[in-house]
Amino acid sequence: MSGYPFLIFVIYGLLFTGILLLTAFLAKVTGGLFWSRTLKDYWEDLNSPYYQQEQEIGSNYSHLILKYVPPFFIAFLIIFVWFNR
């Protein structure tokens, strides 16, 4: 029973880092333009110079998250598997 708060922390860590990795992957795949547009608007805005800054911000976000978050996700996953054996 004393390990349950730690297990809850690990589960929340997995969920949080997983969501961050998912959004970073979506930003990388879409070139940074997935935040608040429909698919039709996405295809129209993809090559528009008006949205260049949004593309740069999305690409920088993706690069930052995909560089620093995976070790934490892997660590939470290893701890979770080790804790539940």
Biopython code that builds the backbone (N, CA, C, O; Angstrom):
import numpy as np
from Bio.PDB.StructureBuilder import StructureBuilder

atoms = [
    (1, "MET", "N", (0.805, -1.196, 0.000)),
    (1, "MET", "CA", (0.000, 0.000, 0.000)),
    (1, "MET", "C", (0.851, 1.264, 0.000)),
    (1, "MET", "O", (0.413, 2.299, -0.501)),
    (2, "SER", "N", (2.034, 1.197, 0.541)),
    (2, "SER", "CA", (2.836, 2.413, 0.621)),
    (2, "SER", "C", (3.402, 2.823, -0.733)),
    (2, "SER", "O", (3.859, 3.956, -0.885)),
    (3, "GLY", "N", (3.380, 1.932, -1.715)),
    (3, "GLY", "CA", (3.927, 2.258, -3.025)),
    (3, "GLY", "C", (2.916, 2.839, -3.990)),
    (3, "GLY", "O", (3.283, 3.233, -5.097)),
    (4, "TYR", "N", (1.639, 2.905, -3.598)),
    (4, "TYR", "CA", (0.618, 3.395, -4.516)),
    (4, "TYR", "C", (0.790, 4.858, -4.914)),
    (4, "TYR", "O", (0.588, 5.174, -6.086)),
    (5, "PRO", "N", (1.149, 5.769, -4.010)),
    (5, "PRO", "CA", (1.373, 7.148, -4.470)),
    (5, "PRO", "C", (2.493, 7.233, -5.517)),
    (5, "PRO", "O", (2.413, 8.029, -6.453)),
    (6, "PHE", "N", (3.514, 6.427, -5.357)),
    (6, "PHE", "CA", (4.594, 6.412, -6.344)),
    (6, "PHE", "C", (4.096, 5.872, -7.675)),
    (6, "PHE", "O", (4.459, 6.394, -8.730)),
    (7, "LEU", "N", (3.267, 4.831, -7.639)),
    (7, "LEU", "CA", (2.703, 4.269, -8.861)),
    (7, "LEU", "C", (1.811, 5.289, -9.568)),
    (7, "LEU", "O", (1.838, 5.394, -10.794)),
    (8, "ILE", "N", (1.034, 6.028, -8.809)),
    (8, "ILE", "CA", (0.188, 7.070, -9.398)),
    (8, "ILE", "C", (1.053, 8.142, -10.047)),
    (8, "ILE", "O", (0.737, 8.612, -11.140)),
    (9, "PHE", "N", (2.143, 8.536, -9.388)),
    (9, "PHE", "CA", (3.076, 9.502, -9.969)),
    (9, "PHE", "C", (3.645, 8.987, -11.284)),
    (9, "PHE", "O", (3.746, 9.741, -12.251)),
    (10, "VAL", "N", (4.013, 7.727, -11.330)),
    (10, "VAL", "CA", (4.577, 7.136, -12.547)),
    (10, "VAL", "C", (3.531, 7.097, -13.662)),
    (10, "VAL", "O", (3.847, 7.383, -14.817)),
    (11, "ILE", "N", (2.302, 6.749, -13.327)),
    (11, "ILE", "CA", (1.240, 6.707, -14.343)),
    (11, "ILE", "C", (0.971, 8.103, -14.894)),
    (11, "ILE", "O", (0.838, 8.272, -16.106)),
    (12, "TYR", "N", (0.891, 9.100, -14.024)),
    (12, "TYR", "CA", (0.705, 10.471, -14.500)),
    (12, "TYR", "C", (1.902, 10.939, -15.326)),
    (12, "TYR", "O", (1.737, 11.663, -16.307)),
    (13, "GLY", "N", (3.086, 10.532, -14.935)),
    (13, "GLY", "CA", (4.270, 10.868, -15.726)),
    (13, "GLY", "C", (4.217, 10.258, -17.110)),
    (13, "GLY", "O", (4.558, 10.913, -18.094)),
    (14, "LEU", "N", (3.787, 8.996, -17.192)),
    (14, "LEU", "CA", (3.622, 8.350, -18.500)),
    (14, "LEU", "C", (2.584, 9.072, -19.350)),
    (14, "LEU", "O", (2.812, 9.324, -20.533)),
    (15, "LEU", "N", (1.450, 9.403, -18.751)),
    (15, "LEU", "CA", (0.398, 10.090, -19.500)),
    (15, "LEU", "C", (0.855, 11.462, -19.987)),
    (15, "LEU", "O", (0.646, 11.809, -21.150)),
    (16, "PHE", "N", (1.473, 12.236, -19.114)),
    (16, "PHE", "CA", (1.904, 13.586, -19.473)),
    (16, "PHE", "C", (2.970, 13.562, -20.562)),
    (16, "PHE", "O", (2.865, 14.285, -21.553)),
    (17, "THR", "N", (3.990, 12.735, -20.382)),
    (17, "THR", "CA", (5.039, 12.680, -21.401)),
    (17, "THR", "C", (4.514, 12.065, -22.695)),
    (17, "THR", "O", (4.953, 12.445, -23.780)),
    (18, "GLY", "N", (3.585, 11.125, -22.594)),
    (18, "GLY", "CA", (2.983, 10.551, -23.802)),
    (18, "GLY", "C", (2.204, 11.581, -24.590)),
    (18, "GLY", "O", (2.285, 11.615, -25.818)),
    (19, "ILE", "N", (1.445, 12.425, -23.899)),
    (19, "ILE", "CA", (0.696, 13.485, -24.582)),
    (19, "ILE", "C", (1.651, 14.487, -25.217)),
    (19, "ILE", "O", (1.428, 14.929, -26.344)),
    (20, "LEU", "N", (2.706, 14.847, -24.505)),
    (20, "LEU", "CA", (3.699, 15.760, -25.087)),
    (20, "LEU", "C", (4.330, 15.162, -26.340)),
    (20, "LEU", "O", (4.496, 15.856, -27.343)),
    (21, "LEU", "N", (4.679, 13.884, -26.288)),
    (21, "LEU", "CA", (5.277, 13.236, -27.457)),
    (21, "LEU", "C", (4.290, 13.158, -28.616)),
    (21, "LEU", "O", (4.680, 13.331, -29.771)),
    (22, "LEU", "N", (3.030, 12.902, -28.326)),
    (22, "LEU", "CA", (2.017, 12.846, -29.380)),
    (22, "LEU", "C", (1.852, 14.201, -30.063)),
    (22, "LEU", "O", (1.811, 14.274, -31.291)),
    (23, "THR", "N", (1.756, 15.274, -29.278)),
    (23, "THR", "CA", (1.609, 16.598, -29.888)),
    (23, "THR", "C", (2.857, 16.997, -30.661)),
    (23, "THR", "O", (2.756, 17.639, -31.706)),
    (24, "ALA", "N", (4.035, 16.627, -30.162)),
    (24, "ALA", "CA", (5.267, 16.937, -30.892)),
    (24, "ALA", "C", (5.339, 16.157, -32.193)),
    (24, "ALA", "O", (5.788, 16.683, -33.211)),
    (25, "PHE", "N", (4.900, 14.904, -32.166)),
    (25, "PHE", "CA", (4.884, 14.108, -33.392)),
    (25, "PHE", "C", (3.917, 14.708, -34.409)),
    (25, "PHE", "O", (4.235, 14.792, -35.595)),
    (26, "LEU", "N", (2.740, 15.123, -33.948)),
    (26, "LEU", "CA", (1.781, 15.761, -34.854)),
    (26, "LEU", "C", (2.335, 17.063, -35.426)),
    (26, "LEU", "O", (2.133, 17.360, -36.604)),
    (27, "ALA", "N", (3.030, 17.835, -34.602)),
    (27, "ALA", "CA", (3.630, 19.075, -35.091)),
    (27, "ALA", "C", (4.712, 18.781, -36.122)),
    (27, "ALA", "O", (4.848, 19.511, -37.104)),
    (28, "LYS", "N", (5.475, 17.728, -35.906)),
    (28, "LYS", "CA", (6.530, 17.380, -36.860)),
    (28, "LYS", "C", (5.939, 16.904, -38.184)),
    (28, "LYS", "O", (6.413, 17.295, -39.251)),
    (29, "VAL", "N", (4.917, 16.070, -38.122)),
    (29, "VAL", "CA", (4.306, 15.531, -39.340)),
    (29, "VAL", "C", (3.622, 16.630, -40.148)),
    (29, "VAL", "O", (3.693, 16.628, -41.377)),
    (30, "THR", "N", (2.963, 17.568, -39.471)),
    (30, "THR", "CA", (2.220, 18.613, -40.170)),
    (30, "THR", "C", (3.037, 19.867, -40.415)),
    (30, "THR", "O", (2.512, 20.848, -40.940)),
    (31, "GLY", "N", (4.294, 19.857, -40.053)),
    (31, "GLY", "CA", (5.129, 21.033, -40.264)),
    (31, "GLY", "C", (4.808, 22.169, -39.314)),
    (31, "GLY", "O", (5.147, 23.318, -39.597)),
    (32, "GLY", "N", (4.167, 21.879, -38.201)),
    (32, "GLY", "CA", (3.854, 22.890, -37.201)),
    (32, "GLY", "C", (2.486, 23.513, -37.363)),
    (32, "GLY", "O", (2.145, 24.426, -36.611)),
    (33, "LEU", "N", (1.694, 23.060, -38.308)),
    (33, "LEU", "CA", (0.393, 23.683, -38.578)),
    (33, "LEU", "C", (-0.771, 22.760, -38.248)),
    (33, "LEU", "O", (-1.566, 22.466, -39.141)),
    (34, "PHE", "N", (-0.911, 22.297, -37.041)),
    (34, "PHE", "CA", (-2.053, 21.443, -36.734)),
    (34, "PHE", "C", (-2.891, 21.989, -35.585)),
    (34, "PHE", "O", (-3.882, 21.360, -35.212)),
    (35, "TRP", "N", (-2.544, 23.099, -35.029)),
    (35, "TRP", "CA", (-3.120, 23.523, -33.756)),
    (35, "TRP", "C", (-4.604, 23.819, -33.810)),
    (35, "TRP", "O", (-5.351, 23.262, -33.005)),
    (36, "SER", "N", (-5.066, 24.653, -34.700)),
    (36, "SER", "CA", (-6.489, 25.018, -34.637)),
    (36, "SER", "C", (-7.061, 25.247, -36.030)),
    (36, "SER", "O", (-7.618, 26.308, -36.312)),
    (37, "ARG", "N", (-6.926, 24.277, -36.874)),
    (37, "ARG", "CA", (-7.486, 24.426, -38.216)),
    (37, "ARG", "C", (-8.040, 23.102, -38.699)),
    (37, "ARG", "O", (-7.623, 22.027, -38.268)),
    (38, "THR", "N", (-8.988, 23.217, -39.602)),
    (38, "THR", "CA", (-9.551, 22.021, -40.210)),
    (38, "THR", "C", (-8.592, 21.511, -41.278)),
    (38, "THR", "O", (-7.619, 22.183, -41.620)),
    (39, "LEU", "N", (-8.867, 20.337, -41.797)),
    (39, "LEU", "CA", (-8.002, 19.760, -42.826)),
    (39, "LEU", "C", (-7.990, 20.626, -44.083)),
    (39, "LEU", "O", (-6.951, 20.784, -44.724)),
    (40, "LYS", "N", (-9.141, 21.182, -44.432)),
    (40, "LYS", "CA", (-9.216, 22.066, -45.605)),
    (40, "LYS", "C", (-8.337, 23.301, -45.398)),
    (40, "LYS", "O", (-7.577, 23.682, -46.288)),
    (41, "ASP", "N", (-8.444, 23.922, -44.224)),
    (41, "ASP", "CA", (-7.617, 25.094, -43.935)),
    (41, "ASP", "C", (-6.143, 24.732, -43.869)),
    (41, "ASP", "O", (-5.290, 25.532, -44.254)),
    (42, "TYR", "N", (-5.838, 23.543, -43.388)),
    (42, "TYR", "CA", (-4.443, 23.108, -43.319)),
    (42, "TYR", "C", (-3.823, 23.077, -44.712)),
    (42, "TYR", "O", (-2.725, 23.595, -44.911)),
    (43, "TRP", "N", (-4.511, 22.479, -45.670)),
    (43, "TRP", "CA", (-3.960, 22.385, -47.028)),
    (43, "TRP", "C", (-3.837, 23.759, -47.674)),
    (43, "TRP", "O", (-2.925, 23.986, -48.469)),
    (44, "GLU", "N", (-4.745, 24.685, -47.344)),
    (44, "GLU", "CA", (-4.655, 26.040, -47.890)),
    (44, "GLU", "C", (-3.505, 26.820, -47.255)),
    (44, "GLU", "O", (-2.837, 27.603, -47.931)),
    (45, "ASP", "N", (-3.275, 26.612, -45.970)),
    (45, "ASP", "CA", (-2.269, 27.380, -45.235)),
    (45, "ASP", "C", (-0.875, 26.776, -45.288)),
    (45, "ASP", "O", (0.080, 27.389, -44.810)),
    (46, "LEU", "N", (-0.745, 25.599, -45.854)),
    (46, "LEU", "CA", (0.533, 24.888, -45.823)),
    (46, "LEU", "C", (1.654, 25.673, -46.494)),
    (46, "LEU", "O", (2.764, 25.722, -45.966)),
    (47, "ASN", "N", (1.396, 26.274, -47.620)),
    (47, "ASN", "CA", (2.434, 27.002, -48.352)),
    (47, "ASN", "C", (2.274, 28.509, -48.271)),
    (47, "ASN", "O", (2.936, 29.241, -49.007)),
    (48, "SER", "N", (1.411, 28.981, -47.397)),
    (48, "SER", "CA", (1.176, 30.412, -47.256)),
    (48, "SER", "C", (2.288, 31.051, -46.429)),
    (48, "SER", "O", (2.586, 30.578, -45.332)),
    (49, "PRO", "N", (2.905, 32.118, -46.938)),
    (49, "PRO", "CA", (3.952, 32.787, -46.150)),
    (49, "PRO", "C", (3.387, 33.500, -44.914)),
    (49, "PRO", "O", (4.136, 33.849, -44.002)),
    (50, "TYR", "N", (2.082, 33.712, -44.888)),
    (50, "TYR", "CA", (1.449, 34.369, -43.749)),
    (50, "TYR", "C", (1.580, 33.526, -42.476)),
    (50, "TYR", "O", (1.607, 34.075, -41.375)),
    (51, "TYR", "N", (1.658, 32.222, -42.613)),
    (51, "TYR", "CA", (1.734, 31.311, -41.466)),
    (51, "TYR", "C", (3.143, 30.763, -41.239)),
    (51, "TYR", "O", (3.312, 29.744, -40.570)),
    (52, "GLN", "N", (4.137, 31.425, -41.784)),
    (52, "GLN", "CA", (5.521, 30.969, -41.649)),
    (52, "GLN", "C", (5.974, 30.966, -40.185)),
    (52, "GLN", "O", (6.650, 30.040, -39.739)),
    (53, "GLN", "N", (5.596, 32.005, -39.448)),
    (53, "GLN", "CA", (6.005, 32.076, -38.040)),
    (53, "GLN", "C", (5.373, 30.941, -37.229)),
    (53, "GLN", "O", (6.024, 30.365, -36.356)),
    (54, "GLU", "N", (4.118, 30.621, -37.512)),
    (54, "GLU", "CA", (3.471, 29.502, -36.818)),
    (54, "GLU", "C", (4.165, 28.186, -37.151)),
    (54, "GLU", "O", (4.308, 27.324, -36.283)),
    (55, "GLN", "N", (4.593, 28.025, -38.391)),
    (55, "GLN", "CA", (5.317, 26.813, -38.780)),
    (55, "GLN", "C", (6.645, 26.717, -38.039)),
    (55, "GLN", "O", (7.030, 25.637, -37.592)),
    (56, "GLU", "N", (7.345, 27.841, -37.908)),
    (56, "GLU", "CA", (8.623, 27.839, -37.191)),
    (56, "GLU", "C", (8.423, 27.513, -35.714)),
    (56, "GLU", "O", (9.195, 26.748, -35.135)),
    (57, "ILE", "N", (7.397, 28.087, -35.109)),
    (57, "ILE", "CA", (7.125, 27.807, -33.696)),
    (57, "ILE", "C", (6.773, 26.338, -33.505)),
    (57, "ILE", "O", (7.259, 25.702, -32.570)),
    (58, "GLY", "N", (5.935, 25.793, -34.382)),
    (58, "GLY", "CA", (5.573, 24.379, -34.298)),
    (58, "GLY", "C", (6.768, 23.464, -34.496)),
    (58, "GLY", "O", (6.895, 22.447, -33.814)),
    (59, "SER", "N", (7.645, 23.822, -35.426)),
    (59, "SER", "CA", (8.848, 23.013, -35.660)),
    (59, "SER", "C", (9.799, 23.087, -34.473)),
    (59, "SER", "O", (10.385, 22.077, -34.082)),
    (60, "ASN", "N", (9.955, 24.278, -33.897)),
    (60, "ASN", "CA", (10.815, 24.415, -32.717)),
    (60, "ASN", "C", (10.250, 23.650, -31.526)),
    (60, "ASN", "O", (10.999, 23.016, -30.782)),
    (61, "TYR", "N", (8.939, 23.705, -31.343)),
    (61, "TYR", "CA", (8.285, 22.945, -30.274)),
    (61, "TYR", "C", (8.526, 21.451, -30.461)),
    (61, "TYR", "O", (8.887, 20.741, -29.522)),
    (62, "SER", "N", (8.321, 20.994, -31.680)),
    (62, "SER", "CA", (8.511, 19.575, -31.980)),
    (62, "SER", "C", (9.948, 19.146, -31.702)),
    (62, "SER", "O", (10.184, 18.106, -31.089)),
    (63, "HIS", "N", (10.896, 19.946, -32.153)),
    (63, "HIS", "CA", (12.310, 19.611, -31.948)),
    (63, "HIS", "C", (12.643, 19.573, -30.455)),
    (63, "HIS", "O", (13.325, 18.656, -29.996)),
    (64, "LEU", "N", (12.173, 20.547, -29.708)),
    (64, "LEU", "CA", (12.464, 20.617, -28.279)),
    (64, "LEU", "C", (11.881, 19.422, -27.524)),
    (64, "LEU", "O", (12.571, 18.794, -26.721)),
    (65, "ILE", "N", (10.626, 19.114, -27.779)),
    (65, "ILE", "CA", (9.968, 18.009, -27.077)),
    (65, "ILE", "C", (10.591, 16.671, -27.464)),
    (65, "ILE", "O", (10.865, 15.840, -26.598)),
    (66, "LEU", "N", (10.815, 16.461, -28.763)),
    (66, "LEU", "CA", (11.362, 15.175, -29.203)),
    (66, "LEU", "C", (12.821, 14.988, -28.796)),
    (66, "LEU", "O", (13.340, 13.873, -28.843)),
    (67, "LYS", "N", (13.478, 16.062, -28.402)),
    (67, "LYS", "CA", (14.866, 15.954, -27.959)),
    (67, "LYS", "C", (14.968, 15.644, -26.459)),
    (67, "LYS", "O", (15.830, 14.867, -26.048)),
    (68, "TYR", "N", (14.101, 16.241, -25.646)),
    (68, "TYR", "CA", (14.268, 16.150, -24.198)),
    (68, "TYR", "C", (13.261, 15.257, -23.474)),
    (68, "TYR", "O", (13.563, 14.796, -22.373)),
    (69, "VAL", "N", (12.099, 14.995, -24.027)),
    (69, "VAL", "CA", (11.064, 14.252, -23.309)),
    (69, "VAL", "C", (11.213, 12.731, -23.405)),
    (69, "VAL", "O", (10.901, 12.054, -22.426)),
    (70, "PRO", "N", (11.670, 12.147, -24.526)),
    (70, "PRO", "CA", (11.732, 10.679, -24.602)),
    (70, "PRO", "C", (12.506, 9.984, -23.480)),
    (70, "PRO", "O", (12.072, 8.918, -23.043)),
    (71, "PRO", "N", (13.629, 10.527, -22.987)),
    (71, "PRO", "CA", (14.285, 9.830, -21.868)),
    (71, "PRO", "C", (13.396, 9.736, -20.626)),
    (71, "PRO", "O", (13.424, 8.731, -19.915)),
    (72, "PHE", "N", (12.609, 10.783, -20.365)),
    (72, "PHE", "CA", (11.700, 10.740, -19.222)),
    (72, "PHE", "C", (10.591, 9.720, -19.454)),
    (72, "PHE", "O", (10.220, 8.990, -18.534)),
    (73, "PHE", "N", (10.059, 9.663, -20.676)),
    (73, "PHE", "CA", (9.020, 8.694, -21.000)),
    (73, "PHE", "C", (9.554, 7.278, -20.830)),
    (73, "PHE", "O", (8.882, 6.429, -20.244)),
    (74, "ILE", "N", (10.747, 7.018, -21.334)),
    (74, "ILE", "CA", (11.349, 5.688, -21.217)),
    (74, "ILE", "C", (11.611, 5.351, -19.749)),
    (74, "ILE", "O", (11.395, 4.216, -19.322)),
    (75, "ALA", "N", (12.075, 6.332, -18.983)),
    (75, "ALA", "CA", (12.324, 6.090, -17.558)),
    (75, "ALA", "C", (11.025, 5.761, -16.826)),
    (75, "ALA", "O", (10.986, 4.826, -16.026)),
    (76, "PHE", "N", (9.966, 6.520, -17.091)),
    (76, "PHE", "CA", (8.676, 6.220, -16.468)),
    (76, "PHE", "C", (8.179, 4.845, -16.883)),
    (76, "PHE", "O", (7.613, 4.118, -16.068)),
    (77, "LEU", "N", (8.385, 4.483, -18.138)),
    (77, "LEU", "CA", (7.939, 3.181, -18.621)),
    (77, "LEU", "C", (8.711, 2.046, -17.942)),
    (77, "LEU", "O", (8.116, 1.044, -17.547)),
    (78, "ILE", "N", (10.012, 2.197, -17.808)),
    (78, "ILE", "CA", (10.827, 1.174, -17.140)),
    (78, "ILE", "C", (10.422, 1.042, -15.674)),
    (78, "ILE", "O", (10.287, -0.069, -15.162)),
    (79, "ILE", "N", (10.228, 2.168, -15.005)),
    (79, "ILE", "CA", (9.813, 2.125, -13.602)),
    (79, "ILE", "C", (8.446, 1.465, -13.474)),
    (79, "ILE", "O", (8.222, 0.671, -12.561)),
    (80, "PHE", "N", (7.529, 1.793, -14.389)),
    (80, "PHE", "CA", (6.189, 1.208, -14.345)),
    (80, "PHE", "C", (6.246, -0.302, -14.534)),
    (80, "PHE", "O", (5.587, -1.042, -13.804)),
    (81, "VAL", "N", (7.023, -0.762, -15.504)),
    (81, "VAL", "CA", (7.143, -2.203, -15.750)),
    (81, "VAL", "C", (7.819, -2.881, -14.562)),
    (81, "VAL", "O", (7.384, -3.949, -14.132)),
    (82, "TRP", "N", (8.870, -2.277, -14.032)),
    (82, "TRP", "CA", (9.581, -2.859, -12.895)),
    (82, "TRP", "C", (8.682, -2.901, -11.654)),
    (82, "TRP", "O", (8.719, -3.864, -10.888)),
    (83, "PHE", "N", (7.881, -1.860, -11.462)),
    (83, "PHE", "CA", (7.026, -1.773, -10.290)),
    (83, "PHE", "C", (5.905, -2.807, -10.338)),
    (83, "PHE", "O", (5.442, -3.256, -9.290)),
    (84, "ASN", "N", (5.462, -3.190, -11.527)),
    (84, "ASN", "CA", (4.315, -4.095, -11.671)),
    (84, "ASN", "C", (4.698, -5.522, -12.017)),
    (84, "ASN", "O", (3.857, -6.265, -12.524)),
    (85, "ARG", "N", (5.906, -5.928, -11.770)),
    (85, "ARG", "CA", (6.255, -7.324, -12.090)),
    (85, "ARG", "C", (5.893, -8.256, -10.992)),
    (85, "ARG", "O", (6.120, -9.461, -11.105)),
]
sb = StructureBuilder()
sb.init_structure("model")
sb.init_model(0)
sb.init_chain("A")
sb.init_seg("    ")
for serial, (resi, resn, name, xyz) in enumerate(atoms, 1):
    if name == "N":
        sb.init_residue(resn, " ", resi, " ")
    sb.init_atom(name, np.array(xyz, "f"), 0.0, 1.0, " ", f" {name:<3s}", serial, name[0])
structure = sb.get_structure()
